[in-house]
Structure formats: C-alpha cells, structure tokens
C-alpha cells in the first residue's frame, strides 16, 4: 500500500504506527529546522514588531501615525488598489492562457508551457530591469510609438503607476495561470460534450460547465497573486517612483533612508497582518497549490 | 429508424461543434499569442540588449559584440559580487538540503507533538512578505556584525530556501513505500542504515530537486540581499540593483543574460527529469 497524500496538506496524512519514527528521533530530526526558523525568522520578525510598540517606551503612536497622516493612508490605499488591479488584469490575461494550455496537446502544449515557465524561472530582478529597458524615455516602447507616428515626443512611462501595474502583472501572471491550469486540466471533456449534446451552445457550455468547475483554481490563483502583490518589493522599487510608493517600498524607505525603524516595524506589522488574515481566512483555497517559486 | 435519426442528429451537432470550436480556436489563438508575447518579452529582450554595440540602451541593437560580457568578466567588483553570491548559494544549498530533508522525514513519517504548527512554521517564510523578513533581519544582524557577512547570508538564505526542500522531499517521501524500509529493519538493518541504503536512494530525485530550488532561492534572491548586503560583502543581485539605479549600462543586460541562463538550465533539468519520471511511472 502506498501512503497517499491527504488533501489540503503538503505533508500527507497520518502514517500507520509501525512505520513511524519515534518521538525522540523525530524531534532530533526536526530540531535543526526549528532552530533555523526560530533564530532566523521568528525572533527577528518578532523583535521588529516588539520594537514598533515598546521602543523607546510602550506606545501605539507608530500605529496611530499610519492612520493619522494622509500620506500613509494614501500609501495603504494605493497598495490595495494596485494589488487589486494587478490581480484583476492577471485573471483576465491568465484565464484564457490556462484554458488553452489545458486544451491543446503535443508541441503547442509544450510551447505554451515554456512561455509560462520561462518567465517564472527568470529572476524578478532581471524582469524588472527588462521593464525599465522597455519603458524608459528612449526605450523600446517609446521608440516604437514614435516610429509608428502615434506620438512625436517620448512619453513618460517609467516611474508611473501604469508601469508598476504592467510590470507586476507580467511578473505575477504565472502564479495566476498555473493554479487555474492545474484545475482546468482535470475537468473531464465528457462534461462539456454532455452539455453540448443536451443542447447547450459552446458559450453556454463554457459559462455553465467549465467556468464553475474551474473556480477552485481561480480562487487559489487570485489569492496567491493578491497576497504576493501586497508585499512585492523589487518591481515597485525599480519601476515605480515617489508617486507610486507602496507599503513595501515605504517600509524600505523608512528603514534605509529615514532610519525610523520603529515606524518601519509598525508598517511591516500592518502589511503582515493583512497578508496573514487573507491566508488564514482562505487557507483551504490556498492549500490547492504549493511549491511554486515565490518572489 | 428513430435510432438512426438520433445518431445522425448527434453527428450533426458534433460536426457543427467541431467547426465552431475550430473557428473559436483560431479566434482565440491571436489574443493568447499576444498574452504569451507579453509574458516572454521581458525575458527575451535582455539578450539582444547584451550584445548591442551602443553604450546606451538601444533596441534593436546595431552591431554584434561581446564586449559587455568581457566587461562583466573583467570587472573586479562584478566578479567579487558573483563569487560572493556563488559561495553563499552553494553553502545555502548544502545547509537547506540537509536540514530540510531531515525535517521532512520527521514531518511525514515521525510522531511529533504539535505537527500542524511545525508545518505552518515551515511554510511561513514563503507566505510572509520578503520585505518584512528583509527589514527584520537587517535590524537583527546589524548589531551582531552579520550585515554583509557570509554567515549572515547563509542563515538568511537557508531560512528562505528550506521550505522548498521540505515540500519537494515530503512529496517524494509520500510516494515511497514504507514497507521497503520495514523489510530492511526486519533483516537487521538499523534505522540509520535503512535510511541511507533504502530511503535516501528512493527519494533522491526529490532531494535533488529541493537542492536546485534552494540554490536558485539563494542565487536569485534580491529583496533580503538588498538589505543585508554591506559595502564589502554584496551579492550579485544587490550589485545589479545598485547599477540599475545609478549606472544603467549594457553590462547589466549581460549579467541578466548569465543569471537567466543559470536559472533556465537548472529549472529545465528538473522539469525534464520530473516529466520523465512521471512518464516512467505511468508505463
């Protein structure tokens, strides 16, 4: 008998007792991991949050500042706005690709898979740099616009909200496509054919059979993309400007330029709280999907 | 008679559907092609950039030259950053793979208290935004002298990479039949002997995939590296970040092409190996 993975957990179900490692040995095996994660992750993050409240003295002033200063409220709002637009665009562009990837076979399937996986495997830094090359004043896009006569003077594309949204959509698109693909691939063709035989048109069959059955993948893709967008740093830091400050870039600025790390800690706590709330609230939908390379 | 009518009717529907789906496929091919172009363009564009002659970013490039690659390989700053990144990535691969494999064995096969919490803790570095981890580590490392330090980087990157190892090794362990190990134990092997002679060879593809993920999780990592790099000890990603902001030359395109090639070669190897083993299992 083979041990079958339990749905929803990447670690599988409970093994039978005779094949288990004893508690002493198990603790010994897992101890280095716990040491690494407590020392290199929990303690430093906890220390940052502790500092945001108790340094120099116990106060919630740092959190109050986020809510009182219009600039910070604007950044908070903009972060959610950009994450929302990026997620919506990724869904709009990603759904047809996922569907096509699941429907075709042979060489076309490999070609589409390569088009989705190659960008996923390219470093986020390289892709953000590529977007600068594309969007800068004398960049590829501006040159193309001038040559086709759509504009006479180069447009200011880089460091705008549009640039951040375009680049983030491209960077995060595979995280939308892959979960949808993994669900759509497993919808039996028979169901659509049955709907057609019962008199449904192709559009009707699509909207009443394929779309509802693909929803688990859509939910997972939307959540992963939204959560990653909320905390994304590299792309907004390189492609965005002072007018497109997001939570992540504001945290970076407060730490490196203004050296106000208790305030950076408060901002980080807000960002983390938003992320964790989404993850905990939707953990069932997210468990569908694991092991992708996160940015 | 009625049956024949039904068959004919069904065939008609199917043929109509076939024609409709063919036109739909052709109509869909254009927008899907455009979306795939949008996906691929930023990866592909750095290659012609890196072989153009002009010192300014220019597309399409006018002449063909490898001088930006020469500039990269002969610049001591770039080379120092590259070696620093490589040393960190190799050390990270080793620590993350060993720690992650041991932990995966305990998490899949062991009797552990509070297992769910341990699993959640393991996945946490994947979920928590990297900027939060980066700032936390910077403030933690600075007073300890671990900023810009090899060991500081190995701790940080091992922590970021270890979830990938635990995930891939756990998946491999679930496909492994524990009866094989039981048989070895019954034949008189110790737990350690059974692990190294029976379990490890069987889960090796999962361990190898985890090791490759760990290497890339370190080598390509940019956010944490940006914050915990120093003036002396900086990674290739931090150096790229600085040069993009202050000194945008085609050398960056050359470095980008090299980085992309490293990722693509490693990841395609895993993907091809995975597809082959899937194929083998089905037959």
Interface residues (C-beta under 8 A of the other chain):
Chain A: X1 X2 X3 X4 X5 X9 X10 X11 X12 X15 X16 X18 X19 X20 X21 X22 X23 X25 X26 X27 X29 X30 X32 X33 X34 X36 X37 X39 X40 X41 X42 X43 X44 X45 X47 X48 X51 X93 X96 X97 X100 X112 X115 X116 X117 X118 X119 X121 X122 X123 X124 X125 X126 X127 X128 X129 X130 X131 X132 X133 X134 X136 X138 X139 X140 X143 X167 X170 X173 X174 X196 X197 X202 X227 X230 X231 X232 X233 X234 X238 X248 X251 X252 X255 X256 X261 X264 X265 X268 X271 X272 X275 X276 X279 X290 X291 X293 X294 X295
Chain B: X10 X13 X14 X17 X20 X21 X24 X28 X31 X32 X35 X36 X38 X39 X40 X41 X42 X43 X45 X46 X49 X56 X57 X58 X59 X95 X98 X99 X100 X102 X103 X105 X106 X107 X108 X109 X110 X111 X112 X113 X115 X118 X119 X121 X122 X123 X124 X125 X126 X127 X128 X129 X130 X131 X132 X133 X134 X135 X136 X137 X138 X139 X140 X155 X156 X158 X159 X162 X164 X166 X167 X168 X170 X171 X173 X174 X175 X176 X177 X178 X179 X181 X182 X191 X213 X216 X217 X220 X222 X223 X226 X227 X237 X240 X241 X244 X245 X248 X252 X253 X256 X259 X260 X263 X264 X267 X268 X271
